[in-house]
Amino acid sequence: MPAEIVTIAAGGFAGPHRSMQELERSTGLTTHYRLSRHDCAGEEIEFYIRHLRDAQPRIVLFGGWCELYGVLIRRLRRTRIRFGVWWLSTAGQTDMSREMDRLVTATGNPRIEYHGFAQRSMAEGFAGRLQNSVYLPVPMFPESFPIRPMRRRGPVVISLFCSPHEYHRKNILNTLLALSQLNGDYVLALNGLSRDRWYRALLQRLDVRYEDSGWMTPEAYRRRLDSVDIGVQVSFTESFNQVAAEHALRSIPVIGSEAVPSLAGLRGPDRARLIVNDPEDPAQIAARLNWLIRHPKSRREIGQRLSGALRKQIGRNNRLARNVLTQWLNQK
């Protein structure tokens, strides 16, 4: 039997799917389902309608918004189930990804009683205008990413991992321009970027040395992390950035921007070494990468401190997420 809260993410919504998996693991209050087909009249949606009618969870929480969710709400209108939306994009990401129609539709649906936002400022902006507009941070189950073993000798491995849906906000061009300026021996680890013909042409034109593993299973992804020395996530906007967190949990330092919340625990000199003040300046990215390449001992020490800071931050996020869900369940 599912928990009193069921979470649902549509196929292709990699971020919401992953966040809802972590919500289930870290709070123990939810059961997560993923819809694989975007078919409003298909067998899969009919299966979940029947299942939810039988299970009668207290709350169904949707990740983001798509028309499949509207079908579920309409078909389950005669049940006691209440509905909520967890909006996992930041305001900037909502603009950049052209998700405004989805946001307005989700927040305008009268059947949605719970509105969680992964960005605190969005929750505060909608407070008083939406039912239960609250900050619901992205939790994590850190045990899935233990401290990594010491890596083998060889070129420094720098990762640039993201899904194709995120390319427009991951600052890839500036990152590749920075990599073209590096002095040390390195190789760039990718998870599918070179499959895009324009990025492949750019990698070749800039003479960036890379290895592309393609889109990996979770197990293969964890194994690939064993060989990574430095992560790069100099994003323009993020609600959390799980990729940066997955590196940091394993003591892998991550070059990032001020817009990456999972690196917010960095303080003092460590922050200056990893955070780029101007994400539009490839020279700043290159300078931080060159320093980490030249100082392997300091690189590992910074990674260890980053891991400790993030684990504390995740603990706070997990407690807050659990409190939000508990409060929703306690409402009559």
N, C-alpha and C positions, 0 to 999 in steps of 0.2 A: 504493500500500500504506500502511496506517496505521502510526503509530509503535508502539513496543513497549508504550506505555501508551495505552489508549483511554479517554476520559472520556465519560460519558453523563449527560444531564440530561433529565428528563421534561418534557413540555409543560406550561406554566403555572408552572414553576420558573424564573422570570426571573432571580433572583439566582444560583443555581447555574449556569444557562446562561451568563450573562455572565462569571462568575468562571472558568469552564472555558474559555471563549473566550480570556480574558486569559492563562490558564495555558499554553495552546497557543502564543500569540503571544510570550509573554515567556520561556518556557523552551526551546521547540523540541523538547520531549521527548514531547509528547502529540498525539493527534488527537481532536478533539471531535465528538460526534454528539448531535443533539437529537431526542428522540422527540416527535412532534406529537400522537399519539393515545393516550388512556388505554384501550387495548383489549388485554387480555391474550391474546386469541386471534385478533387481526386480522392483516392482511397486513403491516403495518409491523413488528410485533414478529417475525414469521416471517422477514422480510427480514434484520433485524439478527442474528437467530440464525444464519441461513445464512452471512451475511457474516463474523461473528466466528469461526464454525467454520472457514471457509476461511482467514481472515487469521491466526488464532492469535496475537493479541497476548500479551505476557507478563502484563499486568495490565489489568483493566477497573476503572476507578474511577468510582463512582456519586456524583452530586451530591445530597445529602440521601437521602431514602428514599421509595419508593412500591412498590406491589405489582408493578409491571412489572419492577422489578429482581429481585425474588424469582423471577419466571418465567424471566428470563435466566439466573440462577444455576442453577436446576434443569435447564433445557434444555441448558446447557453443562457439566454436571457430568462428562461423560466426556472433556473436553478438558483440556489442560494449563494453561488460563487460570486465573490467580489473581484474586481480587476484593478491592476496597477500597471504603471509603465516605469521602467528604469531607463532614464535617458543617459547614455554613456558617452555622448559627445560633449565637448566643451562648446561654448557659444561660438568661438572662432572656427572650430571644426564643423559645426553645423552650417556656418556660412560657406566655408571652403568646399565642403562635400555636397553642397546644394541639398541639404536635408530640411530646409525650412518648411516645405510642404508636409513632411512627416511630423515635424515638431508641432506645427499648428493643428494638424489633424489629431495627433495623440492628446494634446492638451485641451482640445476642444470637444473631445468625446465625453458626453455626460455620464457614461457608464464607468469611466475611469475614476476611481476613488482614491488611489494612492499614486503620488508622483514623486519618484526618487530621482535625484540628479547626482551624477558623479562629480560635478563641479559645484563647489559650495556657492559661488557667486550666482549661478543660475538658480539654485534652490532659493536663495535669498531674494533674487529678483522676482520670482513667481510667488513668493510667500504672500498670503492674503488674497491671492487671485486664483489659486488652485487648491483643491482639497489635499491636505497632507503633503504639501510641497516641502520636502526635506532633503538634506544632504545625505546621500547614501554612497559612501566611498567604495572604491574597488578594493575588496579584500584579497588575500592570498593565503594559500596553504604552503608555508615555507618549507615544510618537510619534503616537498616534492623536488626541491633543489638544494641538496646538501652541499657543503663546502667541497669544491672540486679537488681532485688530486693534482699534484704538481705535473705540469705539462712537459712533454718531451722536448728535446732540443730541436732547433731548426728556425726558419724564418718566423718573425712575429706574426701571429694571426690576428687580423682585425676584422670584426664582424660588422655587417650592415644588414640586419634582418628586419623585414617588414612584409606585410601582405600587399598585393597589387592595388588593393583599394586604398592604401595609405600613401602611395608614392607622392601624391600632390602636396602632402603636408610633412613629409619626412626630410625635406631639405637635401635631397639626394645630389643635385647638381653641385651645390657648394661643397658637399662632402667629398665628391669625386674630384673636384678641383683641388681640394686640400690634399687628398691622397696622392695626386700627381706631383705634389711638392715635397714628398717625404724623402728623407736622406737614407734611412736605414733599410735593412732587408726585411720585407714584409710580404704577406699575401692577404688579399681581401676575401673573406668568406661571405658568400651570398646564399640566399634561399629562393632564387628564382628571378632576380632582377635582370640577368643577362638574357632571359627568355624574351624580354621586350626588345624588339629590334633596334629601337632608338637608343635605349640605354646600353645595349650591347655595342652599338657603333660608338657611343661616347666612351665606354670603357676602353675600347681599342684605340680611339683617337688620343686619349689622354695617357695611354700606355700604363694603365692600372693593372697590376698583376692580380688575378682573381681565380677562385675556385667556386663554382656554383653547384650546390647540392640539390637545387630545386626545392619544391615545397616538401617538407619532411613530416613524417609521423612524429608524435610526441616523443617516442623512444629514440628515434634517430636524431631528433633535435637535441635531446639531452646529451647524447653521445657526441654530437658535434660541438656542443659547448665545452666538452672536455679539452678541446684543442684550441680554444679561443683565449687570447691574451688580453685583448682590449675590445670593448664594444663602442660603437658610434651611434648615437641617437640624438642628433642636434636638431630636434623637431621644432616646427613653428607653433604647434599647439598639441596638447595631450591632456587627457583626463587622468591618466596615471602612467602609462607606458609599461606594460608587463614585460616586454622584451628587455628593457633596461633593468627591471627588477629581477628577472630571471638570471641575468648576468651578475648583478650585484650580489644576489643571495649566494652565489658560488664564488664570491670574492674576486670577480673579474671587474676591474675599473671600467667605467663607461664615460666617454666624452659626451656631454649633453648640453642642453640649453636651459635657460631659466624656466622654460615652459614644460619641463619634465618633472611632474610631482614626485615620482619615485626616487628622484635624486635630491629631494628637498632636505634630507637629513645631513647632507654634507656641510661641514663647517670649516672656517679658517683656511689654512693653506691647501687642504685637500679640495675644497670647493674651487679655489683659484686654479688648481691643476686640471680639474675636470669640466668645469662649467664655462661655456663660451658666452661672452657678454653680447656679442653681435653675431647671430647665426648666419648673417649674410656676408661674413668676412672669412673666406677660406683660409687666409693666413693665420687667423686665430686658431682654427681647428687644427691646422697643420702643426702649429707651434706646440700645442698640447700633445698631439700624437708623437711628434719627434722627441719631446722630453720623456714621455713614458717609454718609448722604444729604447732610449739611451740609458734609462735607469730601471732595470728589471727588478732590483730589490725593493726600491721605493714603490714601484708599480704594484708589487704584491702586497706591500704593507698598506697602501692606500685602499686596495681592493678589500682587505680584511676589515679595515675601519668602516668602509662603505657598507659592507655586509652587516656589521653590527648595528649601524645606524638605521639601516632599512628594516631589519628585523624588529626593532623597537617601533618604527613607524607602522609596520604591518600589524603589530599587536594592537596599536591604537585603532587602526582602521577596522580590524576584525571585531573589536569590542563595540565600536560605534555601529557597525552594520548589524550586529546581533541585537543591539538595543533598539534600533529602528524597526527591525522585523518583529521583535517582541512587542513593541508598542502598537504596531499595526494589528497584531493578533489579539491584543487585549482590548481593542476598541469594539464596542457593541454595534 
